[in-house]
Amino acid sequence: MEYPGKMIEIRWHGRGGQGAVTSAEIMAESAISEGKYAQAFPSFGPERRGAPVQAFVRISADQPIRMRFSITDPDVVVVLDPGLLGAVNVAAGLKPGGIIVINTVKTVAQIRQEYNLNVRLATVTATKIALEQLGVPITNTTMIGAVLKITEAVKMESLIEPITKRFGRLAEKNISALKRAYAETIIEELAGDKLRR
């Protein structure tokens, strides 16, 4: 799914301490390094570790971004914590043709049945990948890999510098987790205007 010549809006849902804000910032920095326009910011509120949080990233290939408010109609929604599916309406405002990518071990069919999500879905076992690649269940860079596969909003190589700057000696492991998530993300296919399940 490419977004040439237009802006893509991504809304991240996670919990305090899971790195949703870091993910948004890394994507924005990568886009800017490519000469694109980008912005990233969190939602502000009484967040604490473990509380639901949102972060937002906008990327535009060729136009300055004048908006400075939360993303209410995203093209892509990223769910770092599958426990949020029952607590937050992650599909709220999703644009027609938009997609939700979820960190989960469940299949698309299981998620649909359990949460009644009638939108296009993608899944990735980000926690498993993070544990195996990083040794900790922190999925922020892993989920960037999933977003990259879905959107192609930035180039893979553009992510290396901001990840290295942010994670230092742990950068290589984070990049490995990102690349593995890119390879292992399962995107629901479209058949005409209907979802192929």
Secondary structure, DSSP 8 states (H G I E B T S, - for coil): ---TTSEEEEEEEEEBTS-HHHHHHHHHHHHHHTT-EEEEEE--SS--BTSEEEEEEEEESSS-----S--SS-SEEEES-GGGGGTS-TTTT--TT-EEEEE-SS-HHHHHHHH---SEEEEE-HHHHHHHHHSS---HHHHHHHHHHHH--S-GGGGHHHHHHHHGGGHHHHHHHHHHHHHH-EE--EETTEE--
